[in-house]
Amino acid sequence: MTTINPNIAILEFRPGVGGDEASLWADDLMKMYIRYANKTGWKVKQLNSNIIQIKGFDAFDQLKHEIGTHRVQRIPATEKRGRIHTSTATVAVLPQVNTQNIKINPSDIEVTASRAGGAGGQNVNKVSTAVRLTHKPTGLTFSVRQERSQQQNREIAMKLLASKLWQIEQDEKQGKISTARSAIGQAKRAEKIRTYNYARNQVKDHRINKSFNLDKILNGDLTNLLLQLTELD
C-alpha cells in the first residue's frame, strides 16, 4: 500500500483558457498559496517555475480540496477598452509519496541534463545541473533546475513523477466508485471550483456556495475558506 506524507503538498499551476492573462492568473494563484503558507508558518520550496512544495503540519490534508479549475473575472493589464475578461487556471495538489511504493520501470525514464541558467554562481551556470525527466508511457515531463547538483534535481523529478503516477492511479480508482462520492471527495477536478470576481471584490466557492473577500483571499487569508471545505470530506 502506498503511503503519503500528510505534511507535504505539491502544488502545480497551469494556465487554462485566456491566453497570456491565464498565465498571469496561474502565477497569481501560486503567489496566493505562498502567502498563505508563510502566514501559517509552513515552508515553501520552488521545485519548478509552476510547481511549489509546501511543507508543514497537515499541509496536504488542508490543501487537497484546492484541486480544480479556478476562474477569474477581471480587466487585464493589456485591455485598452476596460472590458472584463474571463480566464482560468488549474491547480493540482499532490502528496509526496514514497517512490519505492510506486513501480517505475527504469527503461521508461528518459533523462537529459543541461546548464541551469540564471542566478546561482559559476557552478550553476557552467555545470549541467538542470534535469529534464520524461516518463515515456504517460508522456509526463518534469524540468527541475532548483538545486545545485544534477543528482538532487533528478531526485526531485522522480518524486514529482511518483506523485503524478499516484494521482493517476487514484483517479482510475475513483472512476470505479459512485459518481456522487467521486464528485464530493475529489472536488470535480475538470470543473471550476471557484470564481474570483475583481469588480465585486468577491471570491465564490461553488462547492459550498459561499462568498469571501477577494483582497483577503489573494493576500493569503485562506484559513476560514479551507476550514469550511473540510466538510467535503
Stockholm file with secondary structure:
# STOCKHOLM 1.0

chainA/1-233         MTTINPNIAILEFRPGVGGDEASLWADDLMKMYIRYANKTGWKVKQLNSNIIQIKGFDAFDQLKHEIGTHRVQRIPATEKRGRIHTSTATVAVLPQVNTQNIKINPSDIEVTASRAGGAGGQNVNKVSTAVRLTHKPTGLTFSVRQERSQQQNREIAMKLLASKLWQIEQDEKQGKISTARSAIGQAKRAEKIRTYNYARNQVKDHRINKSFNLDKILNGDLTNLLLQLTELD
#=GR chainA/1-233 SS CCCEEEEEEEEEEEECSSTHHHHHHHHHHHHHHHHHHHHHTCEEEEEETTEEEEESTTHHHHHGGGCEEEEEEECCTTCSSCCCEEEEEEEEEEEEECGGGSCCCGGGEEEEEECCCSSSHHHHHHSCCEEEEEETTTTEEEEECCSSSHHHHHHHHHHHHHHHHHHHHHHHHHTTSCHHHHHHHHCCTTSEEEEEETTTTEEEETTTTEEEEHHHHHTTCCHHHHHHHGGGC
#=GC SS_cons         CCCEEEEEEEEEEEECSSTHHHHHHHHHHHHHHHHHHHHHTCEEEEEETTEEEEESTTHHHHHGGGCEEEEEEECCTTCSSCCCEEEEEEEEEEEEECGGGSCCCGGGEEEEEECCCSSSHHHHHHSCCEEEEEETTTTEEEEECCSSSHHHHHHHHHHHHHHHHHHHHHHHHHTTSCHHHHHHHHCCTTSEEEEEETTTTEEEETTTTEEEEHHHHHTTCCHHHHHHHGGGC
//
